[in-house]
Amino acid sequence: MSYPDIALGLILLGLSAYLLFGGADFGAGLWHLLARHRRDREVIEHAMGPVWEANHVWLIFVMVMTWTAFPPVFADVMSAHWVPLSLAALGIVARGSAFVFAKAAPSRAYAWVFGISSVLTPYCMGAVAAVIATGGSSWLSPAGAYGGALTTGLCAYLAAVYLTWDGRRLDRADSAERFRACALVSGTVVGLIALPGALTLGVGSPLITASALAGVVSLALLLLRRFLAVRVTAALAVATVLWGAAGLADLDLHAVAAHDAVLQIVLAALGVGTLILVPSMIWLFVLFQRAPERPAA
């Protein structure tokens, strides 16, 4: 395996982490906007807690890896798609600001900014990803609209699945049931949206087949209320969509990759950084996923 192959694999891993963790945060913003019960919004706010900003580390990692390992690709993507990517960045800033301000000065206006920004960002990113994968030119094309809608739906589905367990963990059985219903509906809708793309672009692809099977299993686990197990199968269903789409991109890695000497330094620095980042992120999630302590009687 060459250095460009390793670099591309790491970029896909970073994108997967951002989709599974950051994407779920975007989806949670949508459900926060649509929630009719204060208890549901409290579950969402607690679930996001201190991790919603930390998840952007994966996006930063992907950007740094791309511009150092594949400079021409980074330049072409940023120059061709600066409008949707700028809107996505604006959405990240707006939703983060609204989430913080809402704590200090509760207002429904902040909730609207938070929710709309949580839809805008994954839509723009998904539109750009679809255009790159299919060789299109505009994020406003049918392919871009399809990719944006699918990505937004995947984020909403992931968030609903994750929140079912968070609701139960926080002793909010009613919230867990409502999020379960959201997960069933959004999972079914996303499956229907994904079907045309799978039939058109992914016929015979083992990754697309695995995604479909994982999606069906996830819906079955939701019906059985296996809220912890469904987190795994839902994540697999979503991640394999990304990996399958990446396989569609026609890219000559060695023609656009940086020199091997540069990649060696990048990978060495990444190895050192991983020793700090990964344990820190794992510890953060472990601490925050612990059940809250009950007050003494």
Protein Blocks (a to p, Z undefined) as FASTA:
>chain_A
ZZklmmmmmmmmmmmmmmmmmmmmmmmmmmmmmpmbfklmmmmmmmnmmmlmmmmmmmmm
mmmmmmmmmmmlmmmmmmmmmmmmmmmmmmmmmmmmmmmmmmmmgcfklmmmmmmmmmmm
mmmmmmmmmmmmnopabfkbmklmmmmmmmmmmmmmmmmmmmmmmmmmnopaklmmmmmm
mmmmmmmmmmmmmmmmmmmmmgoiaklmmmmmmmmmmmmmmmnopaklmmmmmmmmmmmm
mmmmmmmpccdfklmmccfklmmmmmmmmmmmmmmmmmmmmmmmmmmmpccddddZZ
